[in-house]
Amino acid sequence: MIEGDLLLLRQVVARAIQASGLLRREVERALRLRSGSLTRLLDGSLDLKVEHLTALARLLRVPPGDFLRIGCPQTRAAATYRLADWLGPAAAPEAPAAAAPPSPEELAAMIRSALQQELAARKGT
């Protein structure tokens, strides 16, 4: 179970890096890897560490837990408890307040702008 999740986790990391459009060298620098080591990290020759996941999360501006949530489905499915069950709800940091939804006027303006941009792009092609 753990090996399967680790394989999938490395695949998720690879897909995230590819989707980001960043150069491999930029990612290696952010993860503090030697040049050319990213390939070894992704193929399992080099251990994937928490510091790698947190550095990549910071680089991509995503929560680090997203990697584990998406990349470890078998381990997640086997879980009976949540960490807050052990530590208590006070241990979990509060989520940042969600931004207020746009007003109907703001939403209409956003849609209008998006449509104008799309139409202008189509005229240009």
Number of C-alpha atoms within 10 A of each C-alpha: 10 11 9 13 18 18 15 19 22 20 15 19 22 17 11 16 17 12 9 12 8 13 10 16 15 13 20 19 13 14 20 14 15 10 13 11 16 21 14 12 19 18 14 13 11 12 13 17 11 10 12 20 20 18 18 22 18 14 16 15 10 12 13 18 12 13 20 19 12 14 21 22 17 13 15 15 8 9 9 8 9 10 11 11 10 9 10 10 11 8 11 10 7 8 6 6 6 6 6 6 8 11 9 9 9 11 12 12 13 13 12 12 12 12 12 12 12 12 11 11 10 9 8 7 5
